[in-house]
Amino acid sequence: MLDRRTVLAGAASLALTLSACGLESDTSDSGSGSSEGGTVGIAMPTRSSDRWLTDGKSVVANLKAKGYKTKLVYGDDDPKAQVAQIEKLVKEGVDALIIAAIDNKSLNGVLKKAADADILVIAYDRLIMGTKNVDYYVSFDNEMVGRMQAHHIIEKLGLDKGKGPFNIELFAGSPDDNNTKYFFDGSMALLQPYLDGKQLVVPSGQTELDKITTLRWDGPTAEKRMNRVLSKYAGQKLDAVLSPYDGISRGVLSALHTHGYGTAIKPLPIVTGQDAELESVKSIIAGQQSETVYKDVRKLGDAAATVVDDVLNGRTPWVDNAIGYKNGVKPVPAVLLQPTSVDKSNYEILVKDDYFTEDELK
Ligand code: GAL
């Protein structure tokens, strides 16, 4: 029996043959891409942060360029809504799904339906856990992201030169996002020796992952926690805050301002971040947030589209790590892009890459 992927591969090669003969197959554009490559459903987690808007646009643009129709949906940080959206895409008969999960463990049921319908499933940026029905993973080297944030703190505080002791508080991402652990583990691999050696001290004592997570990466949630900690340990001036994501960093900075930080006698601590969101890059330029990790999500969109296009055309996609990303049921072959640490000294890279214009950063 021919499955959908084989049929599509056949259709694509027929299209190639026809166009080689000067005859086009039906490439009518319904406003969301041409039709010979099939239709791809894209389920993104939220519209509340710049990066996911860029991700959505980029995945669509890259798929369209390869001749696919696209259906892009946003789950607005509601796991149930995301499941319903994916269910609808499965019913509509998409050929592939690209999914950035809101809750990585909530998708088992719907992905079973996708598998029964022979739909290719790509986990986008966030690994989908606990199911065999996920075919590929495209992301950045997430552990490296955490290492870069920690490296920034170590360098700025001069920990590697023996300076200290300094006070630090630790923040982590959403507990239902598999990336959270990678970022945290990456950071702690570098910070733990300084905590052990007491060059770094955590006034709140909260160093375990389950004590420092931030549900749905929500800035105001992080702000509340930072406020609580700053009130309780008011006597201990903070020198650094490990933050895994720009939205959290902005919440943290807001709490720090509330508690009188940001003056000559009480300078802001070093605050890390991730995603190079416009507001945070401006904050870095203004000397508030110290660092972010830039992940060019336009390249991630391209990587996801390439995997889809390869598989639907019967080719084996390139993967960087075939066995390292285990989802509790199986290793999911992973394409991993490299992140870049950005601070005040090198933010121009974002302009050079056309990620932002000089004007946007003003
Ligand atoms: C993670 C992602 C980060 C950040 C965060 C909050 O899954 O890897 O780059 O975007 O979600 O949206």
Boltz pocket constraint, residues with backbone or C-beta under 6 A from the ligand:
constraints:
  - pocket:
      binder: B
      contacts: [[A, 49], [A, 51], [A, 125], [A, 126], [A, 173], [A, 177], [A, 179], [A, 216], [A, 217], [A, 244], [A, 245], [A, 274], [A, 275]]
      max_distance: 6.0
